[in-house]
Amino acid sequence: MNNYFMETHHHEWILTNKLGGYALGTGNLINQRKYHGLLISSDHNFHRTHLVAGMEEKVEWRGELIHLDSNNYNNCIYPEGFLHLVKPWLRPYPIFLYSALPHQNDILIKKEIFMDANSNTVLVKYTNLGHHKLHFEFHPKYTMINHHEINHPGSLDWETFDSKVVEDNQGVHFYTKRQSNNKELFGYILQGTILNNRYTYYNVLYPWEVMKGYSGIGEQVTLFELRFDLGIGEENYIIFSDKPIEKPSRLIDIILARYEKLPLPKDYPALPDTDDTLLDKIDFNDSILFNRDEYLKILDFALKDFISNDDIVAGYPWYGAWGRDTMLVLNAFLNSPNNLDLVEKTLNKYSNHIKDGLIPNFLPETGNEVNYDAIDATLWYIILLYKMGKKRNRITLWNEYIKISKQILTAIIENTKYPFRIREDGLIELLPEFAHSTWMDVRIDGKPITPRNGAPVEINALWYNAICCYEFMCNKYNEIASNNIKPDTNIISFKDRIYDSYQKFWLGEFLADRLIDDEPISEFRPNCILATALPYQLLTLEQMEKLYWKAFKELYTYYGLRTLSPTNIKFRKKYYGNQRERDFAFHNGSVWAWLLGAFCSLYVKTYKGRKTNTEIAEELTKYVGNFRNSFMRGHIASVAEIWDGDAPHFPKGAPAMACSVAALYNIETYIVALEENRI
């Protein structure tokens, strides 16, 4: 059991809705982050409120009491519900099987957690799979505070919470309002009784916050005691929501229907134990729980976790919608069935916020101050218009996208508002005050940790591609329309200049990360790999092959690419410590999973036509094998943001990152296309 405890300790499950709300926790249901909890609600501005941390769960049979829950405290974990955990499953939704000690078929309890797609509502389902009738007693643990905060010791007075219980013919409803911030929480239990029972959980510890140098001790309050009995094979439901729960039985059906077409793990305990063999059917040998087709369905669902408010949440739990990340992830949705409408709608949304040639990195409704500090986001945006136009191939859409692209490119050329300029050689140069406007954007005390001032390698590849995409759109429109649109000659005139100037980046084996004047900065970073993962190439086949092999030797890991070669003196091998220490490592060695997409793209462009589809598919499979096996064995529910730069590579940052999942999805769908000879 200790080994299994350690195995589940670091793995996190996640549920999301289309509002930016979520539920998040570890495989053993011990809250390690302040963000862990059963229900964290969100409004359309991505203002999130941590409402329910979990529940104190007691199960009684013939006087024997079993605790299913666990809490971290300064000197212990209490109660030890994790010892009763037979096995957790993270996908397609979190599932937990509990038993008495020692684990036995007599007492078996299945707990499942679901989330509604269109409201901040979580459903918890309990099923008695054992041989005896059981009595359940629960105490929901409320927080009702901004999800970035905790209720510090002494700050929670349960006298300031209003609560009431209402019983009707549909079940029992319970309601809470926190007077200090007017946050409301609505609860429902399908069958059972509810008593008012108030007390506080003091000094609850969130160790992962403490490890980062943040406050990590908080309080939770319970206001109700929920009681019910379950006979053999019987089930019951508890609902938590930030809105009144109307027609709860209908809501339960809607929530369950969201997941019913998703594959279940091969050892999922569906039915009560009738022949004293249920535990024998549970896989404890780390076998494959999902076949490959099932895994691809799970991965598609994991990608859709990030759809929110007609945009893309960059990552959970602390990110909102970011322009750059949205563009990167929309690229994957172009390959996901039945999602073209989402892509088109989101692109139209950003077109309404273009200002002086740039799209925002934060929209006004993301809960952040709107800013335009991401020049690459705009260039990715034009490439997305080009790809979306090819998918739809409609005259009206081409016409619209051509106008938007011309507006943006003209504004970039004529720019006087933002701190960048077009050099005489056609390259975009970022001034020092705009050195944070690429994806390597972390700043400390207002200064970028990895400054990208000068002419960054991937920005200028994007710049070249944006112009080429604009020219393609004009030509494509002219093919299918009766009237012609001539590409703006001033814009097109930059294409050859950029192409010729780009060779200034080449250093024999790789591309310089940026140019200061014409002096190459010879840091080997994955930005030069990003520069190759675009529709229009600036390198020869020989150059790409050299670049691929150098990246394979110095940047590639099983989890993605390092942000800096280990041979560089600035390399940070571990993402660890306080905020400042972590920020220094963020783009100076930490491994990013989303970069795996560009790396695989470089491999394909290098060897397409020189190797068979089967050979390329087999090689790409090696690059995604770690993630694929982790999903298929049930080890992970999503793909994290970053990993340590040196082995052992531990996942760090956000546990669910949209661009990470999108990169994996793109590679996997490409592998399938290769295997089916559709490419």
C-alpha positions as CSV (number, residue, x, y, z in Angstrom):
1,M,0.0,0.0,0.0
2,N,2.9,2.4,0.7
3,N,4.1,2.0,-2.9
4,Y,0.7,2.6,-4.2
5,F,0.3,5.6,-2.0
6,M,3.5,7.1,-3.5
7,E,2.4,6.2,-7.0
8,T,-0.9,8.1,-6.7
9,H,0.5,10.9,-4.6
10,H,1.9,13.0,-7.5
11,H,-0.7,12.2,-10.1
12,E,-3.6,14.7,-10.6
13,W,-7.0,14.3,-12.0
14,I,-9.0,17.2,-13.5
15,L,-12.5,18.0,-14.5
16,T,-13.5,21.3,-16.3
17,N,-16.5,23.0,-17.7
18,K,-17.0,25.5,-20.5
19,L,-16.9,28.5,-18.1
20,G,-13.3,28.1,-16.8
21,G,-14.5,26.2,-13.7
22,Y,-12.8,23.1,-12.6
23,A,-12.3,20.3,-10.0
24,L,-8.8,19.1,-9.3
25,G,-7.1,16.7,-7.0
26,T,-4.5,14.0,-6.5
27,G,-4.9,10.3,-7.1
28,N,-5.2,9.7,-3.3
29,L,-7.6,12.7,-2.8
30,I,-5.2,14.4,-0.4
31,N,-5.2,18.1,-1.3
32,Q,-1.6,19.2,-1.8
33,R,-2.3,22.5,-3.5
34,K,-4.7,25.3,-2.4
35,Y,-6.2,24.8,-5.9
36,H,-7.2,21.2,-5.2
37,G,-10.9,20.8,-4.5
38,L,-14.3,19.4,-5.5
39,L,-15.6,22.7,-7.0
40,I,-13.9,25.8,-8.2
41,S,-16.3,28.0,-10.0
42,S,-15.6,30.6,-12.7
43,D,-17.5,33.4,-14.3
44,H,-17.1,34.6,-17.9
45,N,-14.2,36.9,-16.8
46,F,-12.4,33.8,-15.4
47,H,-12.8,35.1,-11.9
48,R,-12.6,31.8,-10.0
49,T,-13.9,30.9,-6.5
50,H,-12.7,27.9,-4.5
51,L,-16.0,26.7,-3.0
52,V,-15.6,23.1,-1.8
53,A,-12.3,21.5,-0.7
54,G,-13.8,18.0,-0.3
55,M,-15.8,16.1,2.2
56,E,-15.2,14.3,5.5
57,E,-16.4,10.9,4.6
58,K,-17.3,8.2,7.2
59,V,-18.7,4.7,6.4
60,E,-20.1,2.6,9.2
61,W,-20.9,-1.2,9.2
62,R,-21.8,-3.0,12.4
63,G,-20.0,-0.5,14.6
64,E,-16.9,-0.4,12.5
65,L,-16.0,3.1,11.2
66,I,-14.1,3.6,8.0
67,H,-12.7,7.0,7.0
68,L,-12.4,7.6,3.2
69,D,-10.9,11.1,3.4
70,S,-7.5,12.4,4.3
71,N,-6.1,15.8,5.2
72,N,-2.5,17.1,5.5
73,Y,-1.6,18.7,8.8
74,N,1.8,20.0,10.0
75,N,2.8,16.7,11.6
76,C,0.5,14.1,10.1
77,I,-2.1,13.0,7.6
78,Y,-5.4,12.5,9.3
79,P,-7.6,10.6,8.9
80,E,-5.8,7.9,6.9
81,G,-8.5,7.4,4.3
82,F,-5.8,6.8,1.7
83,L,-5.1,3.5,3.3
84,H,-8.6,2.3,2.4
85,L,-8.1,3.3,-1.2
86,V,-7.9,0.1,-3.2
87,K,-7.3,1.9,-6.5
88,P,-7.9,5.3,-8.2
89,W,-8.6,5.8,-12.0
90,L,-7.9,9.3,-13.4
91,R,-9.8,9.0,-16.7
92,P,-12.3,9.3,-18.2
93,Y,-13.3,11.0,-14.9
94,P,-11.9,10.4,-11.4
95,I,-13.0,7.1,-10.0
96,F,-12.0,5.7,-6.5
97,L,-12.5,2.2,-5.1
98,Y,-12.4,1.9,-1.3
99,S,-12.5,-1.1,1.1
100,A,-12.1,-2.0,4.7
101,L,-8.7,-3.0,6.1
102,P,-7.4,-5.4,5.0
103,H,-8.9,-4.9,1.6
104,Q,-11.7,-7.3,1.1
105,N,-14.7,-8.0,-1.1
106,D,-17.2,-7.7,1.8
107,I,-16.8,-3.9,2.0
108,L,-16.4,-2.1,-1.4
109,I,-17.3,1.5,-2.1
110,K,-17.0,3.2,-5.5
111,K,-16.8,7.0,-5.6
112,E,-17.0,8.8,-8.9
113,I,-16.8,12.6,-9.6
114,F,-18.3,14.3,-12.6
115,M,-18.7,18.0,-13.8
116,D,-21.4,19.6,-15.8
117,A,-20.3,21.2,-19.1
118,N,-22.3,24.3,-18.9
119,S,-22.5,25.3,-15.3
120,N,-20.3,25.3,-12.2
121,T,-21.7,22.1,-10.9
122,V,-20.0,18.9,-9.6
123,L,-21.7,15.6,-9.1
124,V,-20.3,13.0,-6.7
125,K,-21.7,9.5,-7.0
126,Y,-21.3,6.7,-4.4
127,T,-22.1,3.0,-5.1
128,N,-22.1,0.1,-2.7
129,L,-20.3,-2.8,-4.5
130,G,-19.8,-4.9,-1.4
131,H,-21.8,-7.6,0.4
132,H,-23.4,-5.5,3.2
133,K,-25.7,-2.5,3.7
134,L,-23.6,0.5,4.7
135,H,-24.3,3.8,6.6
136,F,-22.7,6.9,5.2
137,E,-22.0,10.2,7.1
138,F,-20.5,13.2,5.3
139,H,-19.4,16.7,6.2
140,P,-18.8,19.0,3.1
141,K,-15.7,21.2,3.7
142,Y,-16.3,24.8,2.5
143,T,-13.7,27.4,1.6
144,M,-15.7,30.0,-0.5
145,I,-12.7,32.2,-1.3
146,N,-10.8,33.3,-4.4
147,H,-8.9,30.3,-5.7
148,H,-5.6,32.0,-5.5
149,E,-6.1,32.6,-1.7
150,I,-6.6,30.5,1.4
151,N,-8.5,31.1,4.6
152,H,-5.6,32.0,6.8
153,P,-5.7,30.7,10.5
154,G,-8.2,32.7,12.4
155,S,-9.9,34.2,9.4
156,L,-12.8,31.8,9.2
157,D,-15.8,32.4,11.5
158,W,-18.6,30.1,10.8
159,E,-21.0,32.4,12.4
160,T,-20.7,34.6,9.3
161,F,-22.1,31.8,7.1
162,D,-25.8,31.6,6.5
163,S,-27.2,28.2,5.9
164,K,-30.5,26.4,5.5
165,V,-31.9,23.0,4.6
166,V,-35.0,22.4,2.4
167,E,-36.5,19.1,1.7
168,D,-38.9,18.5,-1.2
169,N,-40.2,15.6,-3.3
170,Q,-37.0,15.6,-5.4
171,G,-34.5,15.2,-2.5
172,V,-32.9,17.5,0.1
173,H,-31.3,20.8,-0.8
174,F,-28.8,22.7,1.4
175,Y,-27.7,26.3,0.9
176,T,-24.8,28.4,2.2
177,K,-23.9,32.1,1.8
178,R,-20.7,33.6,3.1
179,Q,-21.6,37.1,4.2
180,S,-18.1,38.6,3.9
181,N,-17.9,38.2,0.1
182,N,-21.5,37.2,-0.8
183,K,-20.4,33.9,-2.3
184,E,-23.2,31.3,-2.5
185,L,-23.1,27.5,-2.6
186,F,-26.0,25.2,-3.3
187,G,-26.1,21.6,-2.5
188,Y,-28.4,18.6,-3.1
189,I,-28.6,15.0,-2.0
190,L,-30.8,12.6,-3.9
191,Q,-31.7,10.6,-0.8
192,G,-30.9,10.9,2.9
193,T,-31.1,13.4,5.7
194,I,-29.2,16.6,6.4
195,L,-28.5,18.1,9.8
196,N,-27.0,21.5,10.7
197,N,-23.6,20.7,12.2
198,R,-21.0,23.5,12.3
199,Y,-17.3,23.2,13.1
200,T,-14.0,24.3,11.6
201,Y,-11.0,22.3,10.3
202,Y,-8.0,24.2,11.5
203,N,-4.4,24.2,10.2
204,V,-5.0,22.3,7.0
205,L,-1.6,22.1,5.2
206,Y,-1.0,22.5,1.5
207,P,2.6,21.3,1.2
208,W,3.1,22.0,-2.5
209,E,2.4,25.7,-1.8
210,V,4.9,25.8,1.1
211,M,7.5,24.2,-1.2
212,K,7.1,27.2,-3.5
213,G,7.5,29.7,-0.7
214,Y,3.8,30.6,-0.4
215,S,1.5,30.5,2.5
216,G,0.2,27.0,2.9
217,I,-1.9,26.7,6.1
218,G,-5.6,27.4,5.9
219,E,-9.0,26.7,7.4
220,Q,-12.1,25.0,6.1
221,V,-15.6,25.1,7.6
222,T,-18.4,22.5,7.6
223,L,-22.1,23.5,8.1
224,F,-24.0,20.3,7.4
225,E,-24.0,16.6,8.2
226,L,-25.3,14.4,5.4
227,R,-26.5,10.9,6.2
228,F,-27.8,8.1,4.1
229,D,-27.7,4.3,3.8
230,L,-26.9,2.2,0.7
231,G,-27.9,-1.4,0.3
232,I,-26.0,-3.8,-1.9
233,G,-25.7,-2.3,-5.4
234,E,-27.4,0.9,-4.5
235,E,-26.1,4.4,-5.4
236,N,-26.6,7.9,-4.3
237,Y,-25.7,11.4,-5.6
238,I,-24.5,14.6,-4.1
239,I,-24.4,17.9,-6.1
240,F,-22.6,21.1,-5.4
241,S,-23.2,24.2,-7.5
242,D,-22.9,28.0,-7.4
243,K,-26.4,28.4,-8.7
244,P,-29.8,27.0,-7.5
245,I,-30.2,23.4,-8.4
246,E,-33.4,23.0,-10.4
247,K,-34.7,19.7,-11.6
248,P,-31.8,17.8,-10.0
249,S,-32.7,14.4,-11.4
250,R,-32.6,15.9,-14.9
251,L,-29.3,17.6,-14.1
252,I,-27.8,14.3,-13.0
253,D,-28.8,12.7,-16.3
254,I,-27.3,15.5,-18.3
255,I,-24.0,15.4,-16.3
256,L,-23.7,11.6,-16.6
257,A,-24.5,11.7,-20.4
258,R,-21.5,14.0,-20.9
259,Y,-19.2,11.0,-20.1
260,E,-21.2,8.0,-21.2
261,K,-19.5,7.6,-24.6
262,L,-16.0,7.7,-23.2
263,P,-14.1,4.5,-22.7
264,L,-13.8,3.1,-19.2
265,P,-10.7,1.4,-17.9
266,K,-10.5,-2.3,-18.5
267,D,-10.7,-3.1,-14.8
268,Y,-13.5,-0.6,-14.0
269,P,-15.6,-2.1,-11.3
270,A,-19.0,-1.7,-12.9
271,L,-21.2,-4.2,-10.9
272,P,-21.5,-5.3,-7.2
273,D,-19.3,-8.2,-6.1
274,T,-21.5,-11.3,-6.4
275,D,-19.0,-14.1,-6.4
276,D,-16.3,-12.7,-4.1
277,T,-13.9,-12.0,-6.9
278,L,-14.1,-8.3,-7.6
279,L,-10.7,-7.4,-6.1
280,D,-9.2,-10.2,-8.1
281,K,-10.3,-8.4,-11.3
282,I,-8.6,-5.1,-10.4
283,D,-5.3,-4.6,-12.2
284,F,-2.5,-3.8,-9.9
285,N,0.3,-4.7,-12.3
286,D,0.5,-1.5,-14.3
287,S,-1.1,-3.1,-17.3
288,I,-2.7,-1.2,-20.3
289,L,-6.1,0.0,-19.2
290,F,-7.1,1.7,-22.5
291,N,-6.3,0.4,-26.0
292,R,-4.9,2.8,-28.5
293,D,-8.3,3.9,-30.0
294,E,-9.7,4.4,-26.5
295,Y,-6.6,6.4,-25.6
296,L,-7.2,8.7,-28.6
297,K,-10.7,9.3,-27.5
298,I,-9.5,10.2,-24.0
299,L,-6.8,12.5,-25.5
300,D,-9.5,14.3,-27.6
301,F,-11.6,14.8,-24.5
302,A,-8.5,16.0,-22.6
303,L,-7.9,18.6,-25.3
304,K,-11.5,19.8,-25.0
305,D,-11.0,20.4,-21.3
306,F,-9.6,23.8,-22.2
307,I,-12.5,25.1,-24.3
308,S,-14.0,27.9,-22.3
309,N,-16.0,31.1,-22.9
310,D,-15.5,30.8,-26.7
311,D,-11.8,30.8,-26.1
312,I,-9.0,28.5,-24.8
313,V,-7.8,28.4,-21.2
314,A,-4.0,28.2,-21.4
315,G,-3.8,25.9,-18.4
316,Y,-5.3,24.7,-15.1
317,P,-5.5,25.7,-12.4
318,W,-4.2,29.3,-12.5
319,Y,-4.2,30.4,-16.1
320,G,-7.0,32.1,-18.0
321,A,-7.2,32.6,-21.8
322,W,-4.0,33.9,-23.5
323,G,-3.9,35.0,-27.1
324,R,-0.6,33.2,-27.9
325,D,-1.7,29.9,-26.3
326,T,-5.1,30.1,-27.9
327,M,-3.5,30.3,-31.4
328,L,-1.2,27.4,-30.6
329,V,-4.1,25.2,-29.4
330,L,-6.5,26.2,-32.1
331,N,-4.1,24.6,-34.5
332,A,-4.9,21.2,-32.8
333,F,-8.6,21.8,-33.0
334,L,-8.3,22.2,-36.8
335,N,-7.4,18.4,-36.7
336,S,-10.1,17.5,-34.1
337,P,-13.5,16.4,-35.6
338,N,-16.4,18.8,-35.5
339,N,-14.5,21.7,-34.1
340,L,-14.0,24.0,-37.1
341,D,-16.9,26.2,-35.8
342,L,-15.1,26.7,-32.5
343,V,-11.9,27.7,-34.4
344,E,-13.7,30.1,-36.7
345,K,-15.7,31.7,-33.9
346,T,-12.6,32.2,-31.7
347,L,-10.6,33.7,-34.6
348,N,-13.5,36.1,-35.2
349,K,-13.5,37.0,-31.5
350,Y,-9.8,38.1,-31.7
351,S,-10.3,40.0,-34.9
352,N,-12.6,42.4,-32.9
353,H,-9.7,43.2,-30.6
354,I,-7.0,44.0,-33.1
355,K,-5.3,47.2,-32.1
356,D,-2.6,48.9,-34.2
357,G,-1.8,45.6,-35.9
358,L,-1.6,43.3,-32.8
359,I,-4.1,40.9,-31.2
360,P,-4.1,41.0,-27.4
361,N,-2.3,38.5,-25.3
362,F,-5.0,39.1,-22.6
363,L,-8.5,39.9,-23.6
364,P,-10.5,42.3,-21.4
365,E,-12.7,39.4,-20.2
366,T,-9.9,37.2,-19.0
367,G,-9.8,38.9,-15.7
368,N,-6.5,40.5,-16.5
369,E,-5.7,44.0,-17.8
370,V,-5.8,43.8,-21.6
371,N,-2.3,44.0,-23.1
372,Y,-0.7,43.6,-26.4
373,D,2.7,42.3,-25.2
374,A,2.9,39.3,-27.6
375,I,4.0,40.0,-31.1
376,D,4.2,36.3,-31.9
377,A,0.5,35.8,-31.1
378,T,-0.5,38.0,-33.9
379,L,1.8,36.2,-36.4
380,W,0.5,32.9,-35.3
381,Y,-3.0,34.4,-35.8
382,I,-2.4,35.1,-39.5
383,I,-1.1,31.5,-40.0
384,L,-4.3,30.2,-38.3
385,L,-6.4,32.4,-40.7
386,Y,-4.5,30.7,-43.6
387,K,-5.1,27.2,-42.2
388,M,-8.7,27.9,-41.4
389,G,-9.3,29.3,-44.9
390,K,-7.9,26.2,-46.5
391,K,-10.2,24.1,-44.4
392,R,-13.4,26.1,-45.3
393,N,-12.3,27.3,-48.8
394,R,-15.1,29.8,-49.0
395,I,-14.9,33.0,-51.1
396,T,-16.4,35.1,-48.3
397,L,-14.0,33.7,-45.7
398,W,-10.9,34.2,-47.9
399,N,-12.0,37.8,-48.5
400,E,-12.5,38.5,-44.9
401,Y,-9.1,36.9,-43.9
402,I,-7.2,38.7,-46.6
403,K,-8.5,42.0,-45.3
404,I,-7.6,41.2,-41.7
405,S,-4.1,40.0,-42.7
406,K,-3.4,43.0,-44.8
407,Q,-4.5,45.3,-42.0
408,I,-2.2,43.6,-39.6
409,L,0.8,43.3,-41.8
410,T,0.5,46.9,-43.0
411,A,0.3,48.1,-39.3
412,I,3.4,46.0,-38.4
413,I,5.4,47.6,-41.3
414,E,4.2,51.1,-40.5
415,N,4.3,50.6,-36.7
416,T,5.0,53.6,-34.5
417,K,3.1,52.5,-31.4
418,Y,4.9,49.4,-30.1
419,P,8.6,49.1,-29.3
420,F,9.7,47.1,-32.4
421,R,10.8,48.1,-35.8
422,I,11.4,46.6,-39.3
423,R,15.1,46.7,-40.1
424,E,16.4,47.6,-43.5
425,D,17.1,43.9,-44.2
426,G,13.4,43.1,-43.6
427,L,13.8,41.5,-40.2
428,I,11.7,42.4,-37.1
429,E,13.7,43.9,-34.3
430,L,12.4,44.1,-30.8
431,L,13.6,47.0,-28.8
432,P,14.8,46.3,-25.2
433,E,11.5,47.5,-23.7
434,F,9.7,44.9,-25.8
435,A,12.2,42.1,-25.1
436,H,9.5,40.1,-23.2
437,S,7.0,40.0,-26.1
438,T,7.9,36.4,-27.2
439,W,6.7,33.2,-25.5
440,M,9.8,33.5,-23.3
441,D,8.2,36.3,-21.4
442,V,9.0,35.9,-17.7
443,R,10.1,39.1,-16.0
444,I,11.5,39.8,-12.5
445,D,11.2,43.4,-11.3
446,G,10.1,44.4,-14.8
447,K,13.1,42.9,-16.5
448,P,13.0,39.9,-18.8
449,I,14.8,36.8,-17.5
450,T,15.5,35.6,-21.1
451,P,15.6,38.9,-23.0
452,R,14.8,38.5,-26.7
453,N,15.6,42.1,-27.9
454,G,17.2,42.3,-31.3
455,A,15.8,40.1,-34.1
456,P,14.5,36.8,-32.5
457,V,14.8,33.7,-34.7
458,E,11.3,32.4,-34.4
459,I,9.6,35.8,-34.6
460,N,11.2,36.4,-38.0
461,A,10.3,33.0,-39.3
462,L,6.7,33.7,-38.2
463,W,7.0,37.2,-39.9
464,Y,8.1,35.5,-43.2
465,N,5.4,32.9,-42.9
466,A,2.7,35.5,-42.2
467,I,3.6,37.3,-45.4
468,C,3.6,34.0,-47.4
469,C,0.3,33.0,-46.0
470,Y,-1.2,36.4,-46.9
471,E,0.1,36.0,-50.5
472,F,-1.3,32.4,-50.7
473,M,-4.7,33.7,-49.5
474,C,-4.8,36.3,-52.2
475,N,-3.9,33.7,-54.9
476,K,-6.4,31.2,-53.6
477,Y,-9.2,33.7,-53.6
478,N,-8.3,34.6,-57.2
479,E,-8.6,30.9,-58.2
480,I,-12.2,30.6,-57.0
481,A,-13.6,34.2,-57.3
482,S,-14.7,36.0,-60.4
483,N,-12.8,39.2,-59.4
484,N,-9.2,39.4,-58.4
485,I,-7.4,40.7,-55.3
486,K,-3.8,41.8,-55.9
487,P,-1.5,41.2,-52.9
488,D,-0.2,44.5,-51.5
489,T,3.2,45.0,-53.2
490,N,4.6,46.8,-50.2
491,I,3.9,43.8,-48.0
492,I,5.1,41.2,-50.5
493,S,8.3,43.1,-51.1
494,F,9.6,42.1,-47.7
495,K,9.4,38.4,-48.5
496,D,12.6,38.0,-50.4
497,R,14.5,40.4,-48.1
498,I,13.6,38.3,-45.1
499,Y,14.5,35.1,-46.9
500,D,17.9,36.4,-47.8
501,S,18.6,38.0,-44.4
502,Y,17.6,34.8,-42.5
503,Q,20.9,33.2,-43.3
504,K,22.5,35.6,-40.8
505,F,21.1,33.3,-38.1
506,W,22.8,30.1,-39.4
507,L,25.9,29.1,-37.3
508,G,26.9,25.9,-39.0
509,E,24.8,23.4,-36.9
510,F,22.0,25.5,-35.6
511,L,20.3,28.9,-35.7
512,A,21.3,31.8,-33.4
513,D,18.5,32.6,-31.0
514,R,18.6,36.3,-32.1
515,L,20.6,38.9,-33.8
516,I,21.8,42.1,-32.2
517,D,22.4,44.3,-35.2
518,D,24.1,41.5,-37.3
519,E,25.8,39.8,-34.4
520,P,24.3,36.4,-33.7
521,I,23.6,35.4,-30.1
522,S,24.7,31.8,-30.2
523,E,22.5,30.4,-27.4
524,F,21.0,27.0,-28.5
525,R,17.4,27.2,-27.6
526,P,14.3,25.6,-29.1
527,N,13.2,28.8,-30.7
528,C,15.1,27.8,-33.8
529,I,13.1,24.5,-33.8
530,L,9.9,26.5,-33.7
531,A,11.2,28.5,-36.7
532,T,11.1,25.3,-38.8
533,A,7.6,24.1,-37.7
534,L,5.8,26.5,-40.0
535,P,4.3,26.1,-43.5
536,Y,7.0,28.0,-45.4
537,Q,10.7,27.0,-44.9
538,L,13.7,29.3,-44.7
539,L,16.3,26.5,-44.4
540,T,17.7,23.9,-46.8
541,L,17.2,20.2,-46.2
542,E,20.8,19.9,-45.2
543,Q,20.5,22.6,-42.6
544,M,17.3,21.1,-41.2
545,E,19.0,17.7,-40.8
546,K,21.9,19.3,-38.9
547,L,19.6,21.2,-36.7
548,Y,17.4,18.1,-36.0
549,W,20.4,16.1,-34.8
550,K,21.8,18.8,-32.6
551,A,18.4,19.3,-31.0
552,F,18.1,15.5,-30.5
553,K,21.4,15.5,-28.7
554,E,21.1,18.6,-26.6
555,L,17.4,19.6,-26.2
556,Y,15.3,16.5,-26.6
557,T,13.9,14.6,-23.6
558,Y,11.1,12.1,-23.3
559,Y,8.9,14.9,-22.1
560,G,9.7,17.7,-24.6
561,L,12.5,20.0,-25.3
562,R,14.8,21.9,-22.9
563,T,14.6,25.6,-23.2
564,L,18.4,25.9,-23.2
565,S,21.2,23.5,-24.1
566,P,22.9,22.0,-21.0
567,T,26.2,23.1,-22.4
568,N,25.3,26.8,-21.7
569,I,26.5,28.2,-18.5
570,K,23.0,29.7,-17.8
571,F,21.4,26.2,-17.8
572,R,19.2,25.5,-14.8
573,K,18.7,21.8,-14.3
574,K,15.9,21.9,-11.8
575,Y,12.7,24.0,-11.6
576,Y,12.6,24.4,-7.8
577,G,12.6,27.0,-5.0
578,N,10.8,30.3,-4.5
579,Q,9.1,32.3,-7.3
580,R,12.3,34.1,-8.2
581,E,14.4,30.9,-8.4
582,R,11.7,29.1,-10.4
583,D,11.4,32.1,-12.8
584,F,15.1,31.9,-13.6
585,A,14.7,28.2,-14.5
586,F,11.5,28.6,-16.5
587,H,13.1,29.3,-19.8
588,N,16.7,28.4,-19.0
589,G,16.6,24.7,-19.0
590,S,13.2,23.6,-18.0
591,V,11.5,21.1,-20.4
592,W,8.3,22.2,-22.2
593,A,6.1,19.5,-23.6
594,W,4.5,21.8,-26.3
595,L,7.8,22.1,-28.0
596,L,7.7,18.4,-28.8
597,G,5.3,19.3,-31.7
598,A,7.9,21.5,-33.4
599,F,10.6,18.9,-32.9
600,C,8.5,16.2,-34.5
601,S,7.6,18.6,-37.3
602,L,11.3,19.2,-38.0
603,Y,11.9,15.4,-38.1
604,V,9.1,14.9,-40.6
605,K,10.3,17.8,-42.8
606,T,13.8,16.4,-42.7
607,Y,12.9,12.8,-43.6
608,K,9.6,13.0,-45.5
609,G,10.2,11.3,-48.9
610,R,13.5,9.8,-47.6
611,K,11.8,7.4,-45.3
612,T,8.6,5.5,-45.6
613,N,5.4,6.5,-43.8
614,T,5.8,3.5,-41.6
615,E,9.3,4.4,-40.6
616,I,8.4,8.0,-39.8
617,A,5.3,6.8,-37.8
618,E,7.5,4.5,-35.8
619,E,10.0,7.3,-35.0
620,L,7.3,9.7,-34.0
621,T,5.8,7.0,-31.8
622,K,9.1,6.9,-29.8
623,Y,8.9,10.6,-29.2
624,V,5.4,10.5,-27.8
625,G,5.7,7.0,-26.2
626,N,6.1,8.2,-22.7
627,F,2.9,10.2,-22.8
628,R,1.0,7.6,-24.7
629,N,1.9,4.8,-22.2
630,S,1.1,7.1,-19.3
631,F,-2.4,7.7,-20.6
632,M,-3.0,4.1,-21.6
633,R,-1.9,2.8,-18.2
634,G,-4.0,5.4,-16.4
635,H,-1.0,7.3,-14.9
636,I,-2.0,10.8,-16.1
637,A,-5.1,12.7,-16.9
638,S,-3.5,15.5,-18.8
639,V,-0.1,16.8,-19.8
640,A,1.8,19.2,-17.5
641,E,3.3,22.5,-18.4
642,I,7.0,21.8,-17.8
643,W,9.5,19.3,-16.4
644,D,12.9,19.6,-14.8
645,G,15.6,20.1,-17.3
646,D,17.8,17.3,-15.9
647,A,16.9,13.7,-15.0
648,P,14.9,12.6,-13.1
649,H,12.4,14.8,-15.0
650,F,9.5,15.6,-12.6
651,P,6.4,17.5,-13.9
652,K,6.2,21.1,-12.7
653,G,4.1,24.1,-13.4
654,A,0.5,23.8,-14.3
655,P,-0.6,20.1,-14.1
656,A,-2.8,20.5,-17.2
657,M,-1.5,22.7,-20.0
658,A,-3.5,23.3,-23.2
659,C,-0.5,23.7,-25.6
660,S,1.1,20.5,-24.1
661,V,-2.0,18.5,-24.8
662,A,-2.5,20.1,-28.2
663,A,1.1,19.2,-29.2
664,L,0.5,15.5,-28.2
665,Y,-2.8,15.5,-30.0
666,N,-1.3,16.9,-33.2
667,I,1.5,14.3,-33.2
668,E,-0.8,11.4,-32.5
669,T,-3.3,12.4,-35.3
670,Y,-0.4,12.8,-37.7
671,I,0.8,9.3,-36.8
672,V,-2.6,7.9,-37.5
673,A,-2.7,9.7,-40.9
674,L,0.7,8.2,-41.7
675,E,-0.4,4.7,-40.8
676,E,-3.5,5.0,-42.9
677,N,-1.5,6.5,-45.8
678,R,-3.5,9.6,-45.9
679,I,-0.4,11.7,-46.1
